[in-house]
């Protein structure tokens, strides 16, 4: 038989304990709400992220949305003919076709994506329209092109003379050999066009003055890849993921390994569990090593993350991964990410 006096006493203690927990929770919540958030802020992968960030900052500095900022920002490298890894200047596949991939995600969880898109210079803007005008998340190939043309995008030849020359030089051997950190100028200044085998992207994350997050990711993919190959960049959860309650993450490097770990989603979930952006990126890199330790030594993969408080961090497999940061203090900051190897 239960002793009524002890039962009442235990109940009172339980209520008291719950009150203490509730009070502590309220204090923690108040502390978080009072903590100063670094906003607005935008971060992006690689050296070319500096110019991209500066374009995004024109939107953020005037109180604009993070979504508009990331689209505006990544359109800069998409239009840069000297950039062999993104947009119009991107290297073609092994058959000589320039195919572009991109995705975008806003603070409400809306997202849009295109893959294997040809003849359109700004895939990120097509991806945004997929998000806003269709019930779908991803359009690919001919369907993505048809959609772009129907929405006023101009069809153009994307294969530049420089990219064509690099492709023809590659055809002499026809062998895919990824060069680590082709996106970092300090690692590529001494390489001839015919020797530049890229595997990359620009990923951008922004937190606006209203405290809302968005992200964008765009690439021409692996140079001289197999026809139809798609990497992580247009895949929500792999190349990019944003959760407005927690933060956002983006990936760079060999997309196959990012897809296998659903890398950007993993980084965001690790931040949800309490890890800092840097810690979360590092753990995501370690997961890749655990799955394929020998492969991980030969390739580059990096993660970049931004949390709800405007804190950022990055980590990569190999040295040489750079990322750009832009906020009210400085608009052209370039950082070196930490690495395992």
Buried (B, 14 or more C-beta within 10 A) or exposed (E): EEEEEEEEEEEEEEEEEEEEEEEEEEEEEEEEEEEEBBBBBBBBBBBBBBBBBBBBBBBBBEEBBBBBBBBBBBBBBBBBBEBBBBBBBBBBBBEBBBBBBBBBBBBEEBBBBBBBBBBBBBBBBBBBBBBEEEEEBBBBBEBBBEBBBEEEBEEEEBBBEBBBEBBEBBEEEEEBEBBBBBBBEEBBEEEEBBBBBBBBBBBBBBBBBEBBBBBBBBBBBBBBBEEEBBBBBBBBBBBBBBBBEBBBBBBBBBBBBBBBBBBBBBBBBBBBEEBBBBBBBBBBBBBBBEEBEEBBEBBBBBBBBBBBBBBBBBBBBBBBBBBBBBBEEEBEBBBEBBBBE
